[in-house]
Amino acid sequence: MVQQISYAHTLKILGGEPHIVFYDVTTLYFEIEQEDEFRQTGFSKEGKHQNPQIVLGLLVSKGGYPLAYDVFDGKKFEGHTLLPLIDAFKPKYQLDTLVVVADAGLLSSNNIEQLRLKKYEFIIGARIKNETHAIQKQILAHTYKNGNTKIFPKQAGLRLVVSYSHKRATKDAANRERGLRRLEKLIRQGKLTKSSINNKGYNKYLKLSGRITVSIDYEKYKKDTVWDGLKGFYTNSSLPVDDIIDNYNQLWQIERAFRVSKTELKIRPICHRLPRRIEAHICLTFVAYKVYKELERQLKERNAAISATKAIEIASFIFSITARLPQSKQTITTLLIKTDEQKYLATIFNWK
């Protein structure tokens, strides 16, 4: 019922059905040691690998308005969470068309095949460095300028869209340089061993020299520069390329939803044990985020110079006094608005 109310409200805001939706997952940990069937240790997005957790999948519309969510056990692979939620969402609201936008973490050949068979349109981040040598060669054969896009047809109507951004190239180069400096520091400190050599992050630049010496493969590091600024997307959507890229770039909205839920709304750590209580906790946070987004929307509508977070902080120190007049028995309630910030907030929403 809560999700239906949220959906109906989002329809009013958008002025129609949300044919483009954004999906992502996060993990929420518990400060306990013992697992159960629901709270299990798994890959933690928060680095809490020793803590039991659950997996939360969230679906939002353009603008980041929450539409639906689902909760899975802590060991659930994130790539297996997308289809169950979408399969329930589309028929529930009788949507004829639905374009699903998701990050590369949701990418798998099975997911793509299932999305295609169920006639969903999708835009999913691609790991272009994992493409076949032939495709990689085709991608790098082009000379890219800022904003350039190249399309590489794939099987069954699938397209690999590759775009180039100078801003992304600068960021990629800076991140790689930062990762290299960190590795060099760890080598100087003798903190890297054979077990450190893997494909996780910038550890891929490590190699063994001789029997036991760990060093940096600078040649591999330099070869990676050709990928700076390039970003790939798999899609079967008929949308124009610019719309495909623009929609994928809106995924930050759902990342922000998780960030707000974990910071301002304190969704974790979760202190409940029973599944129904855990699900109630998630439901309350979903409602809280919906209210947060509505507050944000109304502040923007009124051209307010404060954020939703700031408005909540100000409002938390506004109190009211209710008094009953002894003779008339009339009850009156007065807001105690004292500071300039409180007066500003009261003016925005016409509080009296």
Secondary structure, 3 states (H helix, E strand, C coil): CHHHHHHHHHHHHHCCCCCEEEEEEEEEECCCCCCCCCCECCCCCCCCCCCCEEEEEEEECHHHCEEEEEEEECCCCHHHCHHHHHHHHHHHCCCCCCEEEECHHHCCHHHHHHHHHCCCEEEEEECHHHCCHHHHHHHHCCCCCCCCEEEEECHHHCEEEEEECHHHHHHHHHHHHHHHHHHHHHHHCCCCCHHHCCCCHHHHHEEEECCCEEEECHHHHHHHHHHCCEEEEEECCCCCHHHHHHHHHHHHHHHHHHHHHHCCCCCCCCCCCCHHHHHHHHHHHHHHHHHHHHHHHHHHHCCCCCCHHHHHHHHCCCEEEEEECCCCCCEEEEEECCCHHHHHHHHHCCCC
